[in-house]
């Protein structure tokens, strides 16, 4: 990489206006290799729009996007699948990519679901399906991962485990991650930098700094800020995909 400090994507005062209304405005951030930047905010705050601006989905934007890699993996917030089709995990991995069996096995192993390779998608739990989507996103060894609500359809325990997995992937692959989350406290142990949006940047910084910010408290409440402290620790165990707890 030809630039200093491993910056993969940089947003400079970006915004998007549609139908005479700003969806998001004045957002600046950068994602570096091995770091996780998390976008949080209420529904309609511009989180997904900001991520799609970073991906280059929109052309008529305010500000500019500097990209230093084209090697990007993406897990969208919604994926349309006809669940009546007899699709297996292996079929989904090959749906739009020509991947070798070795690459598929390696990717599924990294996300802990290689044993599900021949299982029907319709029979997966929410957590298993999200792990398969992550495996698909990392199959090309991306420099940058963009993950839009990657824990949807997962219970609370599974959310924490998935965020820990995402952190592990960032370190193992040395990739940068732009992550969208609905909740700060469950991503606290995983993320390096938080950008709180509500149509614009309300506040940003480390998770603990954002939690103490008055604008964060105004959006999510004083109780959310206090609850956050509970999760500011290193977990001494992991939860397997079948719910079993194992010591690290």
Secondary structure by P-SEA (a helix, b strand, c coil): ccccccccccccccccccccccccccccccccccbbbbbbbcccccaaaaaaaaacccccccbbbbbcccbbbbbccbbbbcccccccaaaaaaccccccaaaaaaaaaaaccccccccccccccaaaaaaaaaaaaacccccbbbbccccccccaaaaaaaaaaaaaaaaaacbbbbccccccccccccccbbbbbcccccccccaaaaaacaaaaaaccaaaaaaccccccccccccccccccccc
